[in-house]
Amino acid sequence: MTAKLRIVPLGGLGEIGKNMTVIEYEDEILVIDAGIMFPENDMLGIDTIIPDFAYILDKKEKIKAVLVTHGHEDHIGALPHLMDQIDAPIYATPLTAGLIEVKLRQSKGAQRVEIIQLQAGDVLHIGCFTVEPFHVAHSIPDCVGFGITTPVGLIVHTGDYKFDHTPADGWPPDFAKLAEFSSRDVLALLADSTNADRAGWTSSEMVVKAAFDDVFRQAPGRIIIATFASLISRIQQTADLAQKYGRKLAITGRSMRENTKMARRLGYLEIPDDLIIELEDAIHLPKRDVVIMATGSQGEPSAVMGRLARGRHRGLSIEAGDTVVFSAYPIPGNEETVFRTINQLFQRGANVLYERIAPVHVSGHASQEEMKLMINLVRPSFLIPIHGELRHLKQHAELGKQMGIPADHIAVVENGTPLELDGETLEILPRLPGGYVFVDGASVGEIGWPVVRDRERLSQSGIIFVVVSVNSQKQVVGRPDIISRGFVNPNESGVLFDGVVEAIGRAVEVYANSAGALNEAVEDALGRYLYAETGRRPLVHVVVK
């Protein structure tokens, strides 16, 4: 009996971010991408989220390679964590490999990881798989999708793509290769779904170039452009216009500076040495002679734009006459933070441009008509929508049906749901256990939802900390020490805290001889009392000694 091909999405399905897919046949595994996702508003204190890759940790010896489509954080951000756990080479195009090297170096994991550079058009034999990377256009250069010939059939993984005929790097997508795949009977298409709810075609990067030209021509003072540190094409567009309009370019933010240095070394950025200056020098030049590129397009408080908006940047401050450009879409969940940052910049006198009021950013993802074209070019037997929230995956599935793919040949699944193909049928298996893996400072996976929920309660209702002394007769000795933070004003808490003391006394009297823990009994009694008196549920912590 012929073995089946198993496809297990570990990230990117049912969400935007932390993309990761496992391709498995018998004892051989390929991993495609390993990205991060930014936390949502209720994930207090969490830095990033990575895929739960426990599924492959007991199969580490089977992993033949990690294939990377491109260098955005939602595709490479989790590689330092993954490569700490497995021993397999990473395959990536030169620019993507450079961005991965920067990331691994920052995590001190670069020395033991083998990175093998590939080019679009290569044919790679990795175990039982034949991998053919093909060029796609996106919002960063050197992007590829993968055609993977398996013992069961050919699958095509698009990565992030759009059909841009005039991309910033001048390298349009490889339509011919996609059409050539179709002549080989594509078994399954795993295709980007991010913009499945957007009609029409995604605008070309040339739209941004024209909008930036308007900004440079009209701005009366400094121009500050916020974008992703890995958006190399945007850095090149800015440098070209800085040279055209006689401005010097300063780049700030460690990740953006590192990526710029690497991309220039590899030849993906062509910027004259005399065009780039240090931020310290830019501050002393005439305002019309300066453009600054900065990190923080998602409103991150610790990034450059976040500190500028709050007046906390060590060497730079926003002044009237500055033009600030947000050249990025807010990642879902970040909208509130981004718009708060924009409002704060307006308050400081800046003129702020963002994609809702000016075409200073375009999506790097295909819209509906491009998705239809992809299906028509590849002509797969099965369609597996990937890279998107559930609403995007569902809409992509509807487009597939419109293009003639039978409903039972389309699999809309979420992370952790294995799919098995035998060349003629597609089976959806029960979802594997798993969930979010939170990165919180140096902690990876040690913080779970209970801690996050405690943080949420602390942020909403504060904490009451009580120390109670109890003698050998199980009687309260003296007045308990009560410490309140974020719950009530200490100067106005007298009557309430008198009631707390009484509630503690009653609880100790009732539960002194119970089999359960006295601490927990007092905490429960205090929680009920405080809710009855205030309608709020602070985090209550009691120490009985």
PAFIDREN-164428 format. One line per 4 residues: their letters; for each residue x, y, z of C-alpha. Coordinates in steps of 0.05 Angstrom, whole numbers, plus 5000, padded with zeros to 4 digits. Last residue first. Example, Ala and Ser with C-alpha at 12.3 -4.5 7.8 and 13.67 -1.06 7.14 Angstrom:
2
SA> 5273:4979:5143  5246:4910:5156
end
This chain:
545
KVVV> 5027:5661:6175  4970:5669:6126  4990:5701:6060  4932:5726:6017
HVLP> 4932:5746:5943  4871:5777:5911  4871:5798:5838  4818:5852:5834
RRGT> 4747:5833:5816  4703:5895:5811  4631:5910:5829  4655:5951:5888
EAYL> 4623:5924:5951  4597:5856:5927  4659:5845:5886  4704:5862:5945
YRGL> 4666:5814:5991  4666:5756:5941  4741:5764:5928  4755:5769:6002
ADEV> 4719:5703:6016  4756:5668:5960  4823:5694:5984  4808:5673:6056
AENL> 4791:5603:6033  4853:5599:5989  4899:5620:6046  4865:5571:6094
AGAS> 4883:5512:6050  4830:5458:6052  4817:5408:6108  4777:5458:6147
NAYV> 4795:5476:6218  4806:5550:6210  4752:5556:6155  4695:5591:6192
EVAR> 4736:5633:6241  4789:5650:6189  4735:5671:6140  4699:5714:6191
GIAE> 4763:5750:6211  4783:5761:6138  4715:5791:6122  4721:5837:6182
VVGD> 4790:5861:6160  4764:5872:6089  4705:5911:6116  4754:5958:6151
FLVG> 4789:5961:6084  4727:5988:6050  4714:6039:6105  4786:6066:6101
SENP> 4797:6062:6026  4794:6135:6007  4867:6155:6018  4891:6088:5990
NVFG> 4856:6104:5924  4826:6038:5902  4847:5981:5856  4911:5996:5819
RSII> 4955:5973:5877  4929:5955:5946  4969:5931:6006  4934:5906:6068
DPRG> 4971:5885:6131  4923:5847:6176  4905:5880:6243  4929:5844:6305
VVQK> 4927:5769:6314  4873:5731:6277  4852:5669:6315  4869:5597:6296
QSNV> 4883:5578:6369  4957:5571:6350  4958:5644:6329  4941:5673:6260
SVVV> 4977:5732:6227  4946:5755:6161  4985:5787:6103  4940:5816:6049
FIIG> 4956:5836:5977  4899:5868:5937  4912:5875:5863  4889:5918:5805
SQSL> 4821:5918:5771  4832:5922:5695  4907:5918:5686  4914:5867:5742
RERD> 4857:5825:5713  4891:5826:5645  4958:5807:5677  4923:5748:5711
RVVP> 4894:5728:5644  4964:5729:5613  4990:5686:5670  4934:5635:5660
WGIE> 4943:5638:5584  5014:5612:5586  5083:5639:5601  5138:5586:5599
GVSA> 5134:5579:5524  5197:5620:5511  5221:5664:5568  5279:5711:5554
GDVF> 5232:5770:5546  5162:5742:5539  5156:5696:5478  5088:5662:5479
VYGG> 5075:5595:5446  5004:5595:5422  4966:5529:5415  4974:5455:5411
PLRP> 4936:5389:5409  4929:5359:5340  4866:5369:5298  4832:5306:5275
LIEL> 4850:5285:5203  4826:5317:5138  4832:5268:5080  4847:5286:5008
TEGD> 4837:5235:4954  4868:5217:4887  4943:5225:4894  4947:5195:4964
LELP> 4937:5259:5003  4935:5269:5079  4918:5333:5115  4938:5345:5187
TGNE> 4901:5399:5228  4950:5434:5275  4934:5505:5251  4866:5514:5219
VVAI> 4832:5480:5161  4796:5497:5097  4810:5439:5050  4785:5443:4979
HDAP> 4776:5379:4937  4709:5363:4969  4682:5430:4944  4700:5412:4872
IGMQ> 4749:5460:4838  4714:5496:4781  4742:5567:4786  4681:5590:4825
KGLE> 4695:5534:4875  4766:5560:4884  4740:5631:4895  4694:5603:4950
AHQK> 4755:5569:4982  4792:5635:4982  4733:5666:5018  4735:5611:5071
LHRL> 4811:5619:5081  4804:5695:5087  4748:5689:5140  4790:5637:5177
EGHI> 4848:5686:5183  4902:5681:5130  4964:5648:5104  4939:5583:5073
PILF> 4883:5560:5026  4891:5486:5007  4865:5473:4937  4865:5403:4907
SPRV> 4869:5379:4835  4911:5439:4817  4905:5481:4753  4970:5521:4763
LNIM> 4956:5579:4717  4881:5581:4729  4888:5576:4804  4940:5633:4803
LKME> 4895:5674:4758  4837:5666:4807  4882:5688:4864  4903:5748:4822
EQSA> 4831:5768:4811  4816:5761:4886  4873:5803:4913  4946:5780:4917
HGSV> 4990:5802:4974  5045:5854:4980  4995:5907:5000  5008:5979:4980
HVPA> 5038:6035:5021  5044:6110:5014  4979:6114:4974  4952:6172:5016
IREY> 4895:6181:5067  4882:6109:5090  4954:6088:5076  4987:6136:5124
LVNA> 5012:6208:5122  5027:6248:5184  5041:6323:5185  5079:6333:5250
GRQF> 5061:6383:5304  5071:6344:5368  4997:6329:5373  4998:6299:5303
LQNI> 5053:6252:5326  5010:6231:5385  4951:6217:5339  4995:6173:5295
TRFV> 5020:6134:5355  4948:6123:5379  4932:6101:5308  4986:6048:5309
TEEN> 4969:6022:5378  4895:6015:5362  4908:5981:5296  4958:5930:5323
GPIP> 4910:5871:5327  4912:5858:5253  4979:5884:5227  4974:5958:5213
YASF> 4991:5969:5139  5060:5997:5125  5092:6060:5098  5075:6106:5156
VVTD> 5101:6173:5131  5120:6230:5179  5128:6300:5152  5162:6348:5199
GAEI> 5140:6422:5195  5126:6428:5270  5178:6388:5307  5186:6315:5328
SLGR> 5246:6300:5372  5312:6264:5360  5372:6246:5403  5347:6205:5462
HRGR> 5277:6190:5437  5226:6197:5492  5178:6249:5464  5120:6200:5464
ALRG> 5111:6199:5389  5187:6197:5380  5192:6137:5426  5139:6099:5388
MVAS> 5170:6118:5321  5238:6092:5342  5216:6025:5370  5204:6013:5445
PEGQ> 5131:6031:5444  5115:5989:5383  5069:6031:5340  5067:5981:5282
SGTA> 5110:6025:5237  5163:6026:5291  5229:6026:5253  5258:6088:5223
MIVV> 5281:6120:5158  5303:6192:5162  5303:6243:5106  5344:6307:5111
DRKP> 5362:6368:5070  5297:6406:5080  5309:6408:5155  5376:6441:5150
LHIA> 5430:6396:5179  5446:6390:5253  5399:6332:5269  5424:6294:5208
DELE> 5494:6290:5237  5472:6253:5300  5428:6208:5256  5490:6185:5218
IILD> 5495:6199:5144  5479:6160:5081  5483:6194:5013  5559:6197:5011
DPIE> 5565:6121:5009  5521:6116:4947  5461:6070:4957  5448:6009:4913
LYGL> 5411:5960:4957  5406:5887:4937  5481:5883:4923  5499:5833:4977
RRAM> 5538:5884:5018  5483:5935:5010  5431:5885:5034  5473:5868:5096
KTNE> 5484:5941:5116  5411:5957:5105  5389:5897:5147  5435:5917:5204
RMSR> 5411:5989:5203  5338:5968:5200  5347:5920:5258  5383:5972:5301
GTIA> 5334:6029:5290  5356:6091:5253  5374:6104:5181  5396:6173:5159
LKRG> 5390:6194:5086  5416:6260:5060  5369:6302:5016  5384:6330:4947
YKQA> 5316:6316:4915  5338:6261:4867  5387:6231:4917  5333:6227:4971
LDAT> 5286:6199:4919  5331:6141:4903  5346:6128:4977  5272:6126:4993
QQIR> 5257:6077:4937  5316:6033:4959  5292:6032:5032  5222:6014:5008
SILS> 5251:5956:4968  5287:5930:5030  5224:5923:5072  5260:5881:5126
AFTA> 5261:5936:5179  5187:5947:5169  5167:6019:5155  5168:6088:5185
IIIR> 5190:6146:5140  5212:6212:5171  5216:6271:5123  5246:6336:5150
GPAQ> 5220:6403:5128  5174:6435:5076  5151:6368:5046  5123:6381:4975
RFVD> 5171:6347:4927  5192:6291:4974  5120:6274:4990  5098:6276:4917
DFAA> 5156:6230:4899  5134:6183:4955  5065:6178:4924  5094:6162:4855
KVVM> 5140:6108:4883  5083:6079:4923  5040:6070:4861  5100:6037:4827
ESST> 5094:5981:4879  5035:5957:4839  4963:5957:4865  4929:5892:4885
WGAR> 4878:5869:4834  4802:5864:4838  4761:5848:4900  4791:5844:4969
DANT> 4764:5788:5014  4818:5738:4994  4872:5789:5013  4913:5744:5060
SDAL> 4897:5678:5025  4966:5656:5002  4963:5590:4965  4977:5517:4978
LALV> 4962:5485:4911  4954:5409:4909  4965:5352:4860  4993:5393:4802
DRSS> 4988:5354:4737  5055:5364:4703  5029:5413:4649  5004:5457:4706
FEAL> 5075:5465:4732  5095:5496:4665  5042:5550:4674  5072:5568:4742
KAFD> 5142:5568:4712  5120:5614:4655  5086:5663:4701  5152:5675:4738
PPWG> 5135:5738:4777  5162:5806:4756  5234:5828:4771  5242:5904:4766
DAPT> 5261:5910:4840  5203:5957:4855  5153:5912:4820  5123:5932:4753
HDFK> 5081:5872:4730  5059:5857:4801  5022:5791:4807  5021:5785:4882
YDGT> 5056:5736:4928  5068:5709:4998  5090:5636:4994  5061:5601:4933
HVIL> 5068:5529:4955  5058:5482:4896  5049:5407:4904  5071:5355:4854
GVPT> 5051:5282:4865  5051:5223:4913  5126:5209:4914  5136:5284:4923
TIGF> 5152:5338:4873  5155:5405:4909  5143:5470:4871  5164:5524:4919
GVCD> 5148:5598:4922  5203:5650:4921  5218:5720:4944  5283:5755:4927
PISH> 5260:5827:4938  5210:5850:4991  5138:5873:4980  5119:5812:4939
AVHF> 5134:5787:4869  5144:5713:4859  5205:5674:4834  5204:5599:4830
PEVT> 5239:5549:4877  5239:5477:4850  5245:5424:4904  5251:5350:4887
FCGI> 5232:5309:4948  5253:5238:4968  5313:5265:5006  5327:5336:4983
HLVD> 5341:5341:4908  5343:5415:4890  5326:5443:4821  5344:5517:4816
GAQL> 5300:5566:4777  5296:5617:4833  5363:5615:4868  5386:5577:4929
QIIE> 5433:5593:4986  5448:5540:5037  5447:5563:5110  5479:5514:5160
VRQA> 5464:5533:5232  5520:5522:5283  5550:5591:5285  5488:5633:5276
GKSQ> 5455:5621:5343  5476:5682:5381  5405:5710:5380  5427:5773:5344
RLKV> 5470:5730:5299  5410:5687:5282  5370:5747:5260  5426:5777:5219
EILG> 5439:5709:5187  5365:5703:5170  5366:5770:5135  5426:5749:5095
ATLP> 5394:5683:5076  5332:5721:5053  5376:5765:5009  5414:5705:4981
TAYI> 5353:5660:4969  5338:5610:5024  5351:5537:5045  5362:5525:5119
PADI> 5400:5462:5138  5376:5414:5191  5392:5402:5265  5330:5417:5307
QDML> 5313:5450:5374  5356:5513:5375  5339:5519:5301  5266:5528:5317
HPLA> 5276:5585:5367  5324:5623:5322  5278:5609:5263  5217:5640:5296
GIHD> 5223:5708:5260  5233:5678:5191  5164:5677:5158  5123:5727:5198
EHGH> 5187:5768:5205  5193:5779:5130  5253:5749:5094  5225:5705:5039
TVLV> 5201:5635:5021  5244:5595:5070  5255:5520:5063  5277:5483:5126
AKIK> 5311:5418:5108  5315:5343:5118  5275:5336:5182  5269:5261:5199
EKKD> 5319:5263:5257  5276:5315:5292  5214:5271:5293  5199:5278:5368
LIYA> 5206:5354:5360  5162:5355:5297  5093:5359:5330  5119:5404:5386
FDPI> 5124:5460:5334  5076:5508:5369  5087:5568:5325  5117:5632:5354
ITDI> 5084:5690:5389  5118:5757:5403  5133:5805:5459  5079:5786:5509
GLMD> 5069:5838:5565  4993:5837:5559  4963:5790:5508  4894:5825:5507
NEPF> 4915:5874:5453  4939:5820:5405  5010:5796:5404  5053:5800:5340
MIGA> 5062:5735:5302  5127:5701:5288  5153:5660:5230  5180:5591:5214
DIVL> 5180:5578:5139  5169:5513:5101  5191:5450:5138  5209:5388:5098
IEDE> 5202:5319:5129  5226:5249:5112  5209:5184:5146  5144:5168:5110
YEIV> 5126:5231:5071  5119:5296:5110  5110:5369:5088  5106:5414:5150
TMNK> 5081:5486:5144  5099:5548:5184  5072:5619:5182  5075:5657:5248
GIEG> 5029:5712:5221  4957:5730:5203  4911:5679:5235  4866:5619:5221
LGGL> 4922:5585:5183  4989:5619:5190  5022:5568:5236  5033:5493:5246
PVIR> 5002:5471:5179  5011:5395:5173  5015:5365:5103  5020:5289:5100
LKAT> 5035:5251:5036  5006:5181:5038  5044:5115:5036  5029:5067:4979
M> 5000:5000:5000
end
